[in-house]
């Protein structure tokens, strides 16, 4: 998974998230990913998710798009950096138009620099959650750093 492009509008940051051919797209392909994500970002347990079935985010994460996990991880890191926890995101895809494995993650923001940084930190965090390789990223340190770039 990689973020190929990012655009900023007056109210949202949109990332084009691309998975290589054959790379699993769903969290269910990585049994430890959700456990790692909830340990790394415990605030995810309180996230709301409009999944149409009333499932909590932890339940939804058991089998959802990895890009969807990226969306929530970025929102959580932004909240840790002082953004309102009510900011919303949306993960969408149109494989016919964009190709298989291409997702769009849209994140509302109160400070575009904070959300851009949170998105980059979330990309590293989700990569670790999926692979489990190396040391876990220090999301607390990332959030502290992002609080420092927040516009007053």
Residue, then its C-alpha position, 0 to 999 in steps of 0.5 A: x500500500x502506498x499513497x500515490x497522490x494527495x490533493x487539498x481542497x478547502x474542506x478536505x484532504x484526499x489521498x489516492x491509495x494504491x495497492x500493488x497487484x496481488x497485495x491483499x486489500x482487506x484486513x482479514x488477510x492479515x489476522x494480526x493487523x486489527x489487534x496491532x492497530x487497536x493496541x497502537x491506536x486504542x482511541x480507534x475503539x471509540x470511532x463511529x463508522x457508518x457501515x450500514x450494519x451498525x457494527x462498531x469500528x473494532x468489529x468492522x475492522x475484522x474484515x474491511x478495506x486496509x484503506x478504510x483502516x488508514x482513514x481511521x488511523x489518520x483521523x485518530x492521529x489527527x485527534x491525538x494532535x488536537x484536531x476535533x475527534x468529530x472530523x469525518x472521513x470516507x473511503x471509496x473506490x471505483x475499480x472499473x474507473x481507477x483500476x483494482x486496488x486503487x482507493x480514495x481516502x477523504x479526510x475532513x480537517x481543521x488544519x490541513x498540515x496536521x491532517x496531511x502529517x497524520x495521513x503520512x504517520x497513518x501510512x507508516x502505522x498501517x504498514x506496520x500493523x499489516x506486516x508486524x515487521x520492526x518496531x511499532x511506530x511511535x504515534x504519540x511522538x508523531x502526534x506531539x510533532x503535529x501539535x507543534x505545526x498546528x496553526x494557531 
